[in-house]
Amino acid sequence: MQRMFQRSISTGDVDSVLVDGKCIIAYPDDTPYPSRLVLGW
């Protein structure tokens, strides 16, 4: 959240990328939770 504020990124921007963005790569074995790299504009 701190980094988002520093970069003027809103939670709406993050939501939009997660819904409409393209998954570049998934890391299903990442710990403690699976993660993914998402590209969005």
Summary of the structure (lengths in Angstrom):
residues: 41
radius of gyration: 11.7
end to end distance: 19.2
largest distance: 30.9
contacts: 69
relative contact order: 0.21
helix: 37%
strand: 27%
